[in-house]
Amino acid sequence: MILDDYVTVTGNGERASGRMKLRAEPTLCNQLNEVCEILQQNSKLSLTLDCHSVDYISQQSGSLLLRLLKTLRDEGYALMLTNVAQPTCDILESMGIADLIPIVDDEDLPG
C-alpha cells in the first residue's frame, strides 16, 4: 500500500500499523479524505492519528474521521488518536466522536 510520506507504516506479520501526523485545518480535511480513499481500496492497516498540530476539527473533518473509522473497522482494523489537545478533545466530544475513536497517550502505543 502506498501512503504519502507523512504516514509511517510498520508491519507485524500480516498485520500492519501506521502512524500519521495530522496537519491543521484546512489541510486536515484534504489529508483525511486522501487517506480514506487509499484505505477504502486496501485497508490492511491499523492507524494512529497524531493530532499534535490539530487545534480545530471542522464538521467535514469529523465526518471523514468517522468514514475512516468505518472503513478500518469493517476490515477488522483499528483507528486511534494520540496527542489530542484539550480544545480538540472538547470538539471531538461535542461531535460524539470521542466515544467512538479511542484517544490514547503516546506512551501507551505499541512499539
C-alpha positions in Angstrom: 0.0 0.0 0.0 1.3 3.4 -0.8 0.6 6.3 1.5 2.2 9.8 1.5 5.4 10.4 3.3 3.6 11.7 6.4 2.5 8.2 7.2 4.9 5.8 8.9 3.8 2.1 8.3 5.3 -0.8 10.2 4.4 -4.4 9.7 3.9 -7.2 12.2 3.5 -10.4 10.2 0.4 -9.9 8.1 -0.9 -7.0 10.3 0.4 -3.6 9.6 0.0 -0.4 11.7 0.6 3.1 10.7 1.0 6.5 12.3 0.1 9.7 10.6 0.9 13.2 11.7 -2.2 15.3 11.0 -2.0 18.9 9.9 -4.1 21.8 10.9 -7.4 22.8 9.1 -8.0 23.3 6.2 -5.2 20.8 5.2 -6.6 18.3 7.7 -9.7 17.8 5.7 -7.8 17.1 2.5 -5.4 14.8 4.3 -8.1 12.7 5.8 -10.0 12.5 2.5 -6.9 11.2 0.8 -6.3 8.6 3.4 -9.9 7.5 3.3 -9.7 7.0 -0.5 -6.5 5.0 -0.2 -7.7 2.8 2.7 -11.1 2.1 1.0 -9.1 0.3 -1.7 -6.8 -1.5 0.6 -7.5 -1.2 4.4 -4.9 -3.7 5.7 -3.7 -1.2 8.3 -4.5 -0.2 11.9 -3.9 3.6 12.1 -2.9 6.0 14.8 -3.5 9.7 14.0 -1.1 12.1 15.8 -3.1 15.2 16.5 -0.2 17.3 17.9 -0.7 20.1 15.3 -4.5 20.0 15.3 -6.3 22.7 17.3 -9.7 22.6 15.5 -11.7 19.9 13.7 -14.3 21.0 11.2 -17.6 19.2 10.8 -16.3 17.9 7.4 -13.1 16.5 9.0 -15.2 14.9 11.7 -17.3 13.2 9.1 -14.1 12.0 7.4 -12.8 10.6 10.7 -16.0 8.6 11.0 -15.7 7.4 7.5 -12.1 6.3 8.1 -13.2 4.5 11.3 -15.9 2.6 9.5 -13.5 1.6 6.6 -11.0 0.2 9.1 -13.4 -1.5 11.4 -15.2 -3.2 8.5 -11.9 -4.9 7.8 -11.1 -5.7 11.4 -8.5 -2.9 11.9 -8.4 -0.1 14.5 -8.2 3.7 14.5 -6.8 5.6 17.4 -6.0 9.3 18.1 -3.0 10.5 20.1 -1.5 13.8 21.3 -5.0 15.4 21.3 -5.1 18.9 22.9 -8.0 19.6 25.3 -9.7 22.1 23.0 -9.6 19.5 20.2 -10.8 16.8 22.6 -13.7 19.1 23.5 -14.7 19.4 19.9 -14.5 15.6 19.4 -16.7 15.1 22.4 -19.3 17.6 21.2 -19.4 15.7 17.9 -19.7 12.4 19.7 -16.5 11.1 18.1 -14.6 10.8 21.3 -16.9 7.9 22.3 -16.2 6.0 19.1 -12.4 6.6 18.5 -10.0 5.8 21.3 -7.8 8.7 22.4 -4.6 7.2 23.8 -1.4 8.5 25.3 1.7 8.3 23.2 3.4 6.0 25.7 0.5 3.6 25.6 1.1 2.9 21.9 2.8 -0.4 20.9 6.4 -0.3 19.7 
